[in-house]
């Protein structure tokens, strides 16, 4: 099943069990050699990228090819003989019987090399990178490394920047990709088992912290604050002087105002829910301008999504509004009261004060 590899990868990410097993098989000498070679890979790879970015593409490509040679050195240093737990020795060609051959002078041949190109340095290197990547479970990366090794064995790097074409650009990118794969593959197992154990614990702790922090943040963001708090569909210019809290601050000279010529609502949340006997409302006049007021309105009492009580009314047009009271009996478990503005006077509507008793 496709889910099994995913689960295995997930478990390995936290436990690093396989990485610790591989790391534990390596001698300290092998680990040190591979680590130094890998650091050289990273150092020269970054230098090659800097040269490429600066426009020195020919020099960058040659350095990238040299970097791939360092990657082979790092991979060779890490290849471990399972039986002896020492760096593996690259197999030499099979010995052939000694046969006397006559001394024949080899005629001197002029160097036929194109002066505009140089042989890459990786020709004689076996593809140790591919072997390491395959051992790390990166089959696709190993195949890319194998193809790259064959390409470099036949490739001639241009001497001049002007001779760098599309194929060289693709080659440079391919070297960088394979180098990055090797850094990821070896970077973790080159740590000591003790370091890997600490890294595993750190990952578990980090994820646990993120989960707990996310849960706390979600709770804080979604919970209803204790007491009475106001929110609204909108506020005039989003200005603090006209925000919903102005309608429950106990001051009749401040108001929640809607945007110009717009219907909307203001809602007072009650936490914890409680019984409500009456709702008192005072219209706004937008002191000192007296250019805004609510006309028709509706009052609703909620418990969750259920409407427990509802009432409608119309404020009289006056510059000195007074309280309007709506008796709702003994309505229990009210967790919010909403006042909806259905019409306005002059520039727009609003509410000066809401009292829930």
FENLIN-V280605 format. One record per backbone hydrogen bond with DSSP energy under -1.0 kcal/mol. CO is the residue of the C=O (numbers start at 0). NH is the residue of the N-H. If there is no record, write none. Layout:
# FENLIN-V280605
((CO | NH) (CO | NH))
This chain:
# FENLIN-V280605
((0 | 3) (1 | 5) (2 | 6) (3 | 7) (4 | 8) (5 | 9) (6 | 10) (7 | 11) (8 | 12) (9 | 13) (10 | 14) (11 | 15) (15 | 19) (16 | 20) (17 | 21) (18 | 22) (19 | 23) (22 | 25) (26 | 30) (27 | 31) (28 | 32) (29 | 33) (30 | 34) (31 | 35) (32 | 36) (33 | 37) (34 | 38) (35 | 39) (36 | 40) (37 | 41) (38 | 42) (39 | 43) (40 | 44) (41 | 45) (42 | 46) (43 | 47) (44 | 48) (45 | 49) (46 | 50) (47 | 51) (48 | 52) (49 | 53) (50 | 55) (51 | 54) (54 | 56) (55 | 59) (56 | 60) (57 | 61) (58 | 62) (59 | 63) (60 | 64) (61 | 65) (62 | 66) (63 | 67) (64 | 68) (65 | 69) (66 | 70) (67 | 71) (68 | 72) (69 | 73) (70 | 74) (71 | 75) (72 | 76) (73 | 77) (74 | 78) (78 | 87) (80 | 84) (85 | 80) (113 | 116) (115 | 158) (117 | 156) (121 | 124) (125 | 127) (126 | 130) (127 | 131) (128 | 132) (129 | 133) (130 | 134) (131 | 135) (132 | 137) (133 | 136) (136 | 138) (137 | 141) (138 | 142) (139 | 143) (140 | 144) (141 | 145) (142 | 146) (143 | 147) (144 | 148) (145 | 149) (146 | 150) (147 | 151) (148 | 152) (150 | 153) (154 | 119) (156 | 117) (159 | 162) (160 | 163) (164 | 168) (165 | 169) (166 | 170) (167 | 171) (168 | 172) (169 | 173) (170 | 174) (171 | 175) (172 | 176) (173 | 177) (174 | 178) (175 | 179) (176 | 180) (177 | 181) (178 | 182) (179 | 183) (180 | 184) (181 | 185) (182 | 186) (185 | 189) (187 | 190) (191 | 195) (192 | 196) (193 | 197) (194 | 198) (195 | 199) (196 | 200) (197 | 201) (198 | 202) (199 | 203) (200 | 204) (201 | 205) (202 | 206) (203 | 207) (204 | 208) (205 | 209) (206 | 210) (207 | 211) (208 | 212) (209 | 213) (210 | 214) (211 | 215) (212 | 216) (213 | 217) (214 | 218) (215 | 219) (216 | 220) (217 | 221) (218 | 222) (226 | 270) (228 | 268) (230 | 266) (234 | 237) (235 | 238) (238 | 241) (239 | 242) (241 | 256) (242 | 245) (243 | 246) (244 | 247) (246 | 353) (250 | 253) (255 | 350) (256 | 235) (263 | 340) (264 | 232) (265 | 338) (266 | 230) (267 | 336) (268 | 228) (270 | 226) (273 | 333) (275 | 330) (276 | 327) (277 | 356) (278 | 325) (279 | 354) (280 | 323) (281 | 351) (281 | 352) (285 | 288) (285 | 289) (290 | 346) (292 | 344) (294 | 314) (295 | 341) (295 | 342) (296 | 312) (297 | 339) (298 | 310) (299 | 337) (300 | 307) (300 | 308) (301 | 334) (301 | 335) (302 | 305) (305 | 302) (308 | 300) (310 | 298) (312 | 296) (323 | 280) (325 | 278) (328 | 330) (330 | 275) (333 | 273) (334 | 269) (335 | 301) (336 | 267) (337 | 299) (338 | 265) (339 | 297) (340 | 263) (342 | 294) (344 | 347) (346 | 260) (347 | 292) (348 | 257) (350 | 255) (352 | 281) (354 | 279))
